[in-house]
């Protein structure tokens, strides 16, 4: 397809060129309608990248508890090269998750809750609603939004950064809208006893069955997400949260590898969510990282 006029039928082959970074032979095309020349590389995700050789390894490294600066050190590149990969990978993984929701069968059992983290400092907390399919542990939808600081940090946060508008309800609604494409209207939805959740379920899934459980004290293992209880009704969700904290360096407890921007943290969340779903399918298909066309 021509990138200029979007024509599908008026393109013809027009020779080849050698890609300087790896000497790969790339086919050129010419659009007869607008006389614009393009190549088969134009729509590739590694378009105009000079160091495309480490994309696959970079993806795996970012999902394995390694910070962006340490990844730059490992691959002998500057940090901004990793930052650009995070943006590119995040956009691709967000599209993959959206396609996954649209193409899969309707889910009948879902668990959802909110993970809390912060941007740059604990005075700027954020909430991360995540929904997980109960049987398979696959991530179905996630979102992110600013919230106000709590406890002893509240006064200091207001003094230093002013009152930050809460985006908690908006983040929950964004997650619920995404879930509507893949969750059965009469599904069973599980969560803790947060007072916001019953109304959210009534608004977006009026026919669904919503069951709640009282939150328990966090265990030492699982970075506080796994609970000190004999039976946890939403164990699938808490186990997934623990994996997010363990495999994304910016979500780990007591870390100095903090996210500096909310949109960049969302990219990382989408990257790990897609990797998490691929990893759960490892017995059926190989880890399908060829989604990046590498």
One Martini backbone bead per residue (centre of mass of N, CA, C, O) as a GRO file, in nm:
protein
  294
    1UNK     BB    1   0.096   0.036   0.022
    2UNK     BB    2   0.064   0.361  -0.012
    3UNK     BB    3   0.165   0.623   0.206
    4UNK     BB    4   0.012   0.860   0.047
    5UNK     BB    5  -0.267   0.736  -0.118
    6UNK     BB    6  -0.351   0.430  -0.032
    7UNK     BB    7  -0.282   0.241  -0.256
    8UNK     BB    8  -0.307  -0.111  -0.375
    9UNK     BB    9  -0.278  -0.138  -0.722
   10UNK     BB   10  -0.040   0.095  -0.822
   11UNK     BB   11   0.206  -0.097  -0.761
   12UNK     BB   12   0.557  -0.131  -0.841
   13UNK     BB   13   0.847  -0.252  -0.906
   14UNK     BB   14   1.187  -0.086  -0.808
   15UNK     BB   15   1.395  -0.261  -0.709
   16UNK     BB   16   1.688  -0.230  -0.497
   17UNK     BB   17   1.841  -0.231  -0.161
   18UNK     BB   18   2.096  -0.176   0.075
   19UNK     BB   19   2.116  -0.212   0.402
   20UNK     BB   20   2.352  -0.069   0.603
   21UNK     BB   21   2.329  -0.228   0.883
   22UNK     BB   22   2.294  -0.551   0.723
   23UNK     BB   23   2.269  -0.592   0.399
   24UNK     BB   24   1.984  -0.604   0.320
   25UNK     BB   25   1.747  -0.692   0.081
   26UNK     BB   26   1.529  -0.435  -0.055
   27UNK     BB   27   1.224  -0.364  -0.174
   28UNK     BB   28   1.099  -0.164  -0.425
   29UNK     BB   29   0.849   0.099  -0.495
   30UNK     BB   30   0.587   0.227  -0.728
   31UNK     BB   31   0.352   0.477  -0.761
   32UNK     BB   32   0.139   0.561  -1.027
   33UNK     BB   33  -0.037   0.789  -0.905
   34UNK     BB   34   0.204   0.969  -0.724
   35UNK     BB   35   0.517   0.888  -0.767
   36UNK     BB   36   0.593   0.721  -0.514
   37UNK     BB   37   0.856   0.597  -0.319
   38UNK     BB   38   0.899   0.265  -0.174
   39UNK     BB   39   0.910   0.006   0.079
   40UNK     BB   40   0.895  -0.286   0.276
   41UNK     BB   41   1.008  -0.108   0.532
   42UNK     BB   42   0.796   0.119   0.593
   43UNK     BB   43   0.599  -0.086   0.787
   44UNK     BB   44   0.809  -0.143   0.981
   45UNK     BB   45   0.913  -0.124   1.316
   46UNK     BB   46   1.233  -0.087   1.210
   47UNK     BB   47   1.216   0.184   1.087
   48UNK     BB   48   1.517   0.355   1.079
   49UNK     BB   49   1.695   0.152   1.223
   50UNK     BB   50   2.037   0.082   1.325
   51UNK     BB   51   1.969  -0.134   1.590
   52UNK     BB   52   1.787  -0.413   1.525
   53UNK     BB   53   1.943  -0.664   1.657
   54UNK     BB   54   1.822  -0.599   1.978
   55UNK     BB   55   1.508  -0.609   2.005
   56UNK     BB   56   1.446  -0.887   2.123
   57UNK     BB   57   1.632  -0.866   2.374
   58UNK     BB   58   1.505  -0.607   2.485
   59UNK     BB   59   1.225  -0.717   2.541
   60UNK     BB   60   1.313  -0.939   2.744
   61UNK     BB   61   1.466  -0.755   2.945
   62UNK     BB   62   1.227  -0.561   3.030
   63UNK     BB   63   1.068  -0.845   3.135
   64UNK     BB   64   1.332  -0.908   3.367
   65UNK     BB   65   1.410  -0.677   3.584
   66UNK     BB   66   1.522  -0.440   3.394
   67UNK     BB   67   1.649  -0.155   3.341
   68UNK     BB   68   1.712   0.085   3.111
   69UNK     BB   69   2.007   0.148   3.187
   70UNK     BB   70   2.103  -0.146   3.199
   71UNK     BB   71   2.029  -0.214   2.909
   72UNK     BB   72   2.224  -0.008   2.783
   73UNK     BB   73   2.477  -0.144   2.902
   74UNK     BB   74   2.445  -0.428   2.776
   75UNK     BB   75   2.409  -0.306   2.460
   76UNK     BB   76   2.581  -0.049   2.406
   77UNK     BB   77   2.388   0.205   2.463
   78UNK     BB   78   2.192   0.462   2.482
   79UNK     BB   79   1.916   0.539   2.668
   80UNK     BB   80   1.739   0.659   2.430
   81UNK     BB   81   1.721   0.394   2.271
   82UNK     BB   82   1.544   0.248   2.478
   83UNK     BB   83   1.315   0.457   2.493
   84UNK     BB   84   1.227   0.413   2.198
   85UNK     BB   85   1.157   0.114   2.231
   86UNK     BB   86   0.938   0.146   2.441
   87UNK     BB   87   0.743   0.303   2.263
   88UNK     BB   88   0.721   0.102   2.031
   89UNK     BB   89   0.644  -0.153   2.192
   90UNK     BB   90   0.396  -0.033   2.338
   91UNK     BB   91   0.223   0.017   2.085
   92UNK     BB   92   0.220  -0.275   1.981
   93UNK     BB   93   0.105  -0.413   2.241
   94UNK     BB   94  -0.160  -0.257   2.251
   95UNK     BB   95  -0.265  -0.370   1.979
   96UNK     BB   96  -0.247  -0.671   2.057
   97UNK     BB   97  -0.450  -0.655   2.292
   98UNK     BB   98  -0.687  -0.552   2.126
   99UNK     BB   99  -0.698  -0.795   1.928
  100UNK     BB  100  -0.735  -1.011   2.145
  101UNK     BB  101  -1.013  -0.913   2.248
  102UNK     BB  102  -1.164  -0.935   1.963
  103UNK     BB  103  -1.084  -1.255   1.889
  104UNK     BB  104  -1.183  -1.373   2.134
  105UNK     BB  105  -1.358  -1.525   2.349
  106UNK     BB  106  -1.575  -1.505   2.586
  107UNK     BB  107  -1.558  -1.415   2.915
  108UNK     BB  108  -1.666  -1.552   3.248
  109UNK     BB  109  -1.392  -1.486   3.427
  110UNK     BB  110  -1.311  -1.203   3.640
  111UNK     BB  111  -1.036  -1.005   3.768
  112UNK     BB  112  -1.013  -0.697   3.971
  113UNK     BB  113  -0.784  -0.417   4.026
  114UNK     BB  114  -0.536  -0.218   4.208
  115UNK     BB  115  -0.230  -0.072   4.134
  116UNK     BB  116   0.042   0.086   4.307
  117UNK     BB  117   0.231   0.381   4.229
  118UNK     BB  118   0.488   0.601   4.082
  119UNK     BB  119   0.609   0.933   3.983
  120UNK     BB  120   0.942   0.982   4.080
  121UNK     BB  121   0.747   1.008   4.343
  122UNK     BB  122   0.548   0.948   4.628
  123UNK     BB  123   0.391   1.229   4.573
  124UNK     BB  124   0.309   1.067   4.279
  125UNK     BB  125   0.061   0.881   4.252
  126UNK     BB  126  -0.067   0.571   4.102
  127UNK     BB  127  -0.314   0.396   3.921
  128UNK     BB  128  -0.357   0.027   3.821
  129UNK     BB  129  -0.581  -0.115   3.642
  130UNK     BB  130  -0.649  -0.477   3.642
  131UNK     BB  131  -0.743  -0.745   3.420
  132UNK     BB  132  -0.820  -1.101   3.477
  133UNK     BB  133  -0.824  -1.418   3.388
  134UNK     BB  134  -0.887  -1.679   3.590
  135UNK     BB  135  -0.795  -1.945   3.434
  136UNK     BB  136  -0.524  -1.816   3.270
  137UNK     BB  137  -0.396  -1.523   3.368
  138UNK     BB  138  -0.476  -1.318   3.163
  139UNK     BB  139  -0.445  -1.013   3.025
  140UNK     BB  140  -0.703  -0.780   2.925
  141UNK     BB  141  -0.671  -0.505   3.104
  142UNK     BB  142  -0.548  -0.156   3.123
  143UNK     BB  143  -0.450   0.127   3.332
  144UNK     BB  144  -0.405   0.492   3.413
  145UNK     BB  145  -0.378   0.713   3.715
  146UNK     BB  146  -0.410   0.971   3.912
  147UNK     BB  147  -0.338   1.031   4.261
  148UNK     BB  148  -0.345   1.089   4.586
  149UNK     BB  149  -0.194   1.124   4.860
  150UNK     BB  150  -0.116   0.955   5.166
  151UNK     BB  151  -0.109   1.038   5.473
  152UNK     BB  152   0.194   1.185   5.545
  153UNK     BB  153   0.218   1.278   5.225
  154UNK     BB  154  -0.013   1.477   5.164
  155UNK     BB  155   0.088   1.753   5.265
  156UNK     BB  156   0.357   1.754   5.102
  157UNK     BB  157   0.232   1.727   4.820
  158UNK     BB  158   0.067   1.993   4.825
  159UNK     BB  159   0.306   2.183   4.887
  160UNK     BB  160   0.482   2.099   4.623
  161UNK     BB  161   0.232   2.020   4.383
  162UNK     BB  162  -0.035   2.029   4.472
  163UNK     BB  163  -0.342   1.958   4.361
  164UNK     BB  164  -0.430   1.645   4.238
  165UNK     BB  165  -0.619   1.513   4.014
  166UNK     BB  166  -0.834   1.255   4.008
  167UNK     BB  167  -0.816   0.940   3.788
  168UNK     BB  168  -0.955   0.680   3.891
  169UNK     BB  169  -1.232   0.660   3.749
  170UNK     BB  170  -1.124   0.685   3.459
  171UNK     BB  171  -0.944   0.430   3.468
  172UNK     BB  172  -1.177   0.229   3.528
  173UNK     BB  173  -1.345   0.296   3.274
  174UNK     BB  174  -1.133   0.222   3.065
  175UNK     BB  175  -1.114  -0.075   3.144
  176UNK     BB  176  -1.420  -0.145   3.106
  177UNK     BB  177  -1.437  -0.082   2.802
  178UNK     BB  178  -1.235  -0.300   2.718
  179UNK     BB  179  -1.395  -0.546   2.842
  180UNK     BB  180  -1.657  -0.540   2.659
  181UNK     BB  181  -1.514  -0.700   2.409
  182UNK     BB  182  -1.447  -0.989   2.605
  183UNK     BB  183  -1.698  -0.991   2.798
  184UNK     BB  184  -1.951  -1.127   2.935
  185UNK     BB  185  -2.252  -1.004   3.051
  186UNK     BB  186  -2.267  -1.284   3.255
  187UNK     BB  187  -2.034  -1.257   3.429
  188UNK     BB  188  -1.775  -1.311   3.667
  189UNK     BB  189  -1.683  -1.066   3.915
  190UNK     BB  190  -1.378  -0.995   4.087
  191UNK     BB  191  -1.308  -0.841   4.415
  192UNK     BB  192  -1.286  -0.616   4.629
  193UNK     BB  193  -1.432  -0.376   4.881
  194UNK     BB  194  -1.462  -0.144   4.698
  195UNK     BB  195  -1.696   0.118   4.659
  196UNK     BB  196  -1.657   0.156   4.334
  197UNK     BB  197  -1.722  -0.127   4.198
  198UNK     BB  198  -2.034  -0.179   4.190
  199UNK     BB  199  -2.103   0.060   3.997
  200UNK     BB  200  -1.918  -0.020   3.766
  201UNK     BB  201  -2.061  -0.289   3.706
  202UNK     BB  202  -2.349  -0.175   3.658
  203UNK     BB  203  -2.272   0.012   3.414
  204UNK     BB  204  -2.111  -0.225   3.227
  205UNK     BB  205  -2.243  -0.501   3.396
  206UNK     BB  206  -2.562  -0.556   3.476
  207UNK     BB  207  -2.562  -0.895   3.443
  208UNK     BB  208  -2.350  -0.941   3.640
  209UNK     BB  209  -2.149  -1.115   3.875
  210UNK     BB  210  -2.057  -0.976   4.196
  211UNK     BB  211  -1.769  -1.052   4.385
  212UNK     BB  212  -1.635  -1.025   4.718
  213UNK     BB  213  -1.336  -0.943   4.919
  214UNK     BB  214  -1.136  -0.922   5.177
  215UNK     BB  215  -0.862  -0.776   5.255
  216UNK     BB  216  -0.527  -0.874   5.301
  217UNK     BB  217  -0.234  -0.935   5.420
  218UNK     BB  218   0.079  -0.909   5.325
  219UNK     BB  219   0.336  -1.080   5.210
  220UNK     BB  220   0.667  -1.113   5.166
  221UNK     BB  221   0.600  -1.245   4.936
  222UNK     BB  222   0.522  -1.080   4.638
  223UNK     BB  223   0.558  -0.777   4.727
  224UNK     BB  224   0.258  -0.781   4.888
  225UNK     BB  225   0.041  -0.925   4.694
  226UNK     BB  226   0.052  -1.159   4.855
  227UNK     BB  227  -0.138  -1.339   5.096
  228UNK     BB  228  -0.215  -1.397   5.448
  229UNK     BB  229  -0.372  -1.687   5.349
  230UNK     BB  230  -0.525  -1.980   5.281
  231UNK     BB  231  -0.761  -1.827   5.107
  232UNK     BB  232  -0.776  -1.667   4.784
  233UNK     BB  233  -1.021  -1.555   4.572
  234UNK     BB  234  -0.786  -1.352   4.417
  235UNK     BB  235  -0.512  -1.497   4.336
  236UNK     BB  236  -0.469  -1.451   4.035
  237UNK     BB  237  -0.435  -1.145   4.058
  238UNK     BB  238  -0.208  -1.129   4.276
  239UNK     BB  239  -0.005  -1.295   4.115
  240UNK     BB  240   0.014  -1.099   3.876
  241UNK     BB  241   0.108  -0.854   4.038
  242UNK     BB  242   0.372  -0.985   4.136
  243UNK     BB  243   0.489  -1.013   3.847
  244UNK     BB  244   0.498  -0.719   3.778
  245UNK     BB  245   0.692  -0.633   4.013
  246UNK     BB  246   0.927  -0.835   3.936
  247UNK     BB  247   0.954  -0.759   3.603
  248UNK     BB  248   0.925  -0.450   3.680
  249UNK     BB  249   1.137  -0.220   3.796
  250UNK     BB  250   0.933   0.029   3.845
  251UNK     BB  251   0.746  -0.166   4.056
  252UNK     BB  252   0.933  -0.207   4.265
  253UNK     BB  253   1.032  -0.224   4.573
  254UNK     BB  254   1.265  -0.016   4.661
  255UNK     BB  255   1.332   0.177   4.409
  256UNK     BB  256   1.527   0.387   4.170
  257UNK     BB  257   1.359   0.285   3.910
  258UNK     BB  258   1.181   0.534   3.801
  259UNK     BB  259   0.924   0.682   3.666
  260UNK     BB  260   0.874   1.002   3.481
  261UNK     BB  261   0.623   0.896   3.306
  262UNK     BB  262   0.308   0.788   3.243
  263UNK     BB  263   0.330   0.689   2.944
  264UNK     BB  264   0.584   0.511   2.991
  265UNK     BB  265   0.457   0.321   3.197
  266UNK     BB  266   0.236   0.217   3.004
  267UNK     BB  267   0.426   0.084   2.805
  268UNK     BB  268   0.545  -0.122   3.005
  269UNK     BB  269   0.277  -0.259   3.078
  270UNK     BB  270   0.211  -0.359   2.790
  271UNK     BB  271   0.463  -0.525   2.747
  272UNK     BB  272   0.420  -0.725   2.983
  273UNK     BB  273   0.133  -0.821   2.918
  274UNK     BB  274   0.211  -0.955   2.649
  275UNK     BB  275   0.431  -1.139   2.756
  276UNK     BB  276   0.255  -1.289   2.961
  277UNK     BB  277   0.064  -1.417   2.747
  278UNK     BB  278   0.284  -1.565   2.588
  279UNK     BB  279   0.396  -1.737   2.822
  280UNK     BB  280   0.121  -1.897   2.871
  281UNK     BB  281   0.160  -2.020   2.554
  282UNK     BB  282   0.428  -2.201   2.541
  283UNK     BB  283   0.285  -2.495   2.494
  284UNK     BB  284   0.150  -2.416   2.207
  285UNK     BB  285   0.361  -2.189   2.151
  286UNK     BB  286   0.589  -2.002   2.078
  287UNK     BB  287   0.737  -1.725   2.159
  288UNK     BB  288   0.572  -1.463   1.983
  289UNK     BB  289   0.808  -1.236   1.888
  290UNK     BB  290   0.740  -1.209   1.574
  291UNK     BB  291   0.552  -0.961   1.605
  292UNK     BB  292   0.818  -0.776   1.528
  293UNK     BB  293   0.953  -0.868   1.260
  294UNK     BB  294   1.270  -1.005   1.311
   0.00000   0.00000   0.00000
